[in-house]
Amino acid sequence: MKDIATTLLKRTSVRRYERQPIEAEKLQLIYEAIANSPTSYNGQQYSVIAIDDQPLKEKLYELTGQKQIKTCALFLIFCADYHKIECLAREKGIDVPPFRDTMDGIMVGTIDATIAMSNARIMAEALGLGCCCIGYVRTAAPQEVSAMLHLPQGTFIVCGLAIGYPREQPDIKPKQDEPLLIHRNGYHDEEITQRLQQYDEHISVYNRTRQGSTTDNDWCGHIAGYYDEGINNRVLTYLESQGCGIGHENDTNKA
Ligand SMILES: Cc1cc2nc3c(=O)[nH]c(=O)nc-3n(C[C@H](O)[C@H](O)[C@H](O)COP(=O)(O)O)c2cc1C
């Protein structure tokens, strides 16, 4: 197993995989890493759909356009989950407040699912596997994907994780310098634009010269382009179709 520093500091997203299944012992370690994730209140407000069925992966690829889903050995979909507590509460005659219909409830489920995904990713990468997070599984056709996976009310998709043996070793993408990421004892806005200009230039050079396919993308314009696409995602409509959202919070604010 790789040590933790190498696992984290040499990490890159891997989008091409060997046709090689993942050994049962490795899968078990990934699932144990997921199960021991920290969660808000120990509420474990998440569930994972583990997909290794090839026809199902291909259908998900058709819906999302993300090729990694069909070529990876295992595709994990991390969901926020308030269905579990409601099942037992109903049995025990306990009232569950409509937390899943508040902004904090949405954040709690999203954070729990995301931390579980991170634990899975770190364990998988330490075991020599490659991973790629797939946000498109939440945004491209979430209603269709949820129906296909029989997701009950009170659950919603947060993110997918493709896992498999790497067929590529991409260059590490340059990230922002420490002063842009870590602010000591409060946010420091001085020199931020100047530092970001340097980063923008750094990533443009990387994109023009990296291994594999190159692009002319900078950072700022490229990311703004993603936001331009993202503002059309109808995530609240999707959450509401799963019985979640911010309806309770809106009603309380009006009252
Ligand atoms: C929440 C999340 C969602 C992502 N969704 C996708 C995706 O749908 N498709 C994809 O190819 N990469 C996706 N990525 C991978 C990012 O593009 C990648 O992490 C970023 O470009 C930085 O590259 P690196 O991971 O190699 O450092 C996602 C990453 C995160 C954290």
The ligand as a Tripos MOL2 file, in Angstrom:
@<TRIPOS>MOLECULE
LIG
   31    33     1     0     0
SMALL
NO_CHARGES

@<TRIPOS>ATOM
      1 C1        -16.9560   17.1260   -7.1370 C.3       1 LIG1
      2 C2        -16.1640   16.8450   -8.3880 C.ar      1 LIG1
      3 C3        -16.8240   16.5530   -9.5690 C.ar      1 LIG1
      4 C4        -16.1080   16.2610  -10.7170 C.ar      1 LIG1
      5 N1        -16.7690   15.8950  -11.8670 N.ar      1 LIG1
      6 C5        -16.0750   15.5040  -12.9610 C.ar      1 LIG1
      7 C6        -16.7680   15.0110  -14.1000 C.ar      1 LIG1
      8 O1        -18.0100   14.9090  -14.1370 O.2       1 LIG1
      9 N2        -16.0240   14.6100  -15.1570 N.ar      1 LIG1
     10 C7        -14.6470   14.6600  -15.1620 C.ar      1 LIG1
     11 O2        -14.0370   14.2670  -16.1600 O.2       1 LIG1
     12 N3        -13.9670   15.1290  -14.0770 N.ar      1 LIG1
     13 C8        -14.6410   15.5380  -12.9840 C.ar      1 LIG1
     14 N4        -13.9730   15.9720  -11.8530 N.ar      1 LIG1
     15 C9        -12.4850   15.9840  -11.8490 C.3       1 LIG1
     16 C10       -11.9330   17.4220  -11.9540 C.3       1 LIG1
     17 O3        -12.0650   17.8620  -13.2800 O.3       1 LIG1
     18 C11       -10.4690   17.4050  -11.4840 C.3       1 LIG1
     19 O4        -10.4040   17.0540  -10.1320 O.3       1 LIG1
     20 C12        -9.8060   18.7760  -11.6860 C.3       1 LIG1
     21 O5         -9.7080   19.0920  -13.0510 O.3       1 LIG1
     22 C13        -8.3960   18.8060  -11.0880 C.3       1 LIG1
     23 O6         -7.5920   17.8010  -11.7070 O.3       1 LIG1
     24 P1         -6.8670   16.7020  -10.8230 P.3       1 LIG1
     25 O7         -7.9360   15.9360  -10.0920 O.co2     1 LIG1
     26 O8         -6.1370   15.8160  -11.7880 O.co2     1 LIG1
     27 O9         -5.9660   17.4080   -9.8640 O.co2     1 LIG1
     28 C14       -14.6770   16.2800  -10.6990 C.ar      1 LIG1
     29 C15       -14.0190   16.5890   -9.4940 C.ar      1 LIG1
     30 C16       -14.7520   16.8480   -8.3620 C.ar      1 LIG1
     31 C17       -14.0100   17.1390   -7.0640 C.3       1 LIG1
@<TRIPOS>BOND
     1     1     2 1
     2     2     3 ar
     3     2    30 ar
     4     3     4 ar
     5     4     5 ar
     6     4    28 ar
     7     5     6 ar
     8     6     7 ar
     9     6    13 1
    10     7     8 2
    11     7     9 ar
    12     9    10 ar
    13    10    11 2
    14    10    12 ar
    15    12    13 ar
    16    13    14 ar
    17    14    15 1
    18    14    28 ar
    19    15    16 1
    20    16    17 1
    21    16    18 1
    22    18    19 1
    23    18    20 1
    24    20    21 1
    25    20    22 1
    26    22    23 1
    27    23    24 1
    28    24    25 2
    29    24    26 1
    30    24    27 1
    31    28    29 ar
    32    29    30 ar
    33    30    31 1
@<TRIPOS>SUBSTRUCTURE
     1 LIG1         1 GROUP 0 **** ****
